[in-house]
């Protein structure tokens, strides 16, 4: 169900799961998502709720919902009915804004639409649904990625090299010829700028499967883009496949918490016709 969520919004979900375990709750509630937002995107929350911090919000939640004994992060923690509705509202807000993705700003709007403790905390700080929507329109908030760290930038370059390595042999030559042609015949147009990696990845996710097939490895594969998500032993797994002219590229992302709940582990694997690339990073939650 999280295929349309940006990587940042997905991390909010996992931080919310961590907060759920820390409060000893059997269900993930909207207030846990609010804490996840303060953990993952404090800059966005500061624009909506200037001066507020995650610890201040945690104290408010503890006053109305005292924590119980902590639960292991490996235990299945399903969404509460209110949390499910809030996520559905997130998707509606993204569609209202004609966004193909669901980002952290849409999560804020979804929480405001569902009358829960999370909404009351935001409203007590002066945040309203109409005001938040207007603020987003005026500030141009659109889930733009935060600046990459040097390590993240290096990983993105490695992913790009792996993707290029999986292209047909003449693909780059054809692209070069096309750009040269555009440069010759469109001098009056602005210079061409290739989209960033995040946008290329989003375009892949926006492509839908289409009729057609290619015979690979003894089986027929449908042409197009396919994605799925699953949970295995407390690990959330996102798999995206892109099949083009019989060639398949698979992107597998895994996110899980350490047993002590202090670390969020993120791993990424890219499998292509000409090789495999893997990358991982740990996020300290303490």
Secondary structure, 3 states (H helix, E strand, C coil): CCCCECHHHHHHHHHHHHHHHHCCCCCECHHHHHHHHHHHCHHHHHHHCCCCCHHHHHHHHHHHCCCCCCCCCCCCCCECHHHHHHHHHHHHHHHHCCCCCECHHHHHHHHHHCCCHHHHHHHHCCCCHHHHHHHHHHHCCCCCCCCCCHHHHHHHHHHHHHHHHCCCCCHHHHHHHHHHHHHHHCCCCCCCCCCCHHHHHHHHHHCCCCCCEEEECCEEEECEEEEEEEEECCEEEEEEEEEECCEEEEEEEEEEECCCCCEEEEEEEEEECCEEEEEEEEEECC
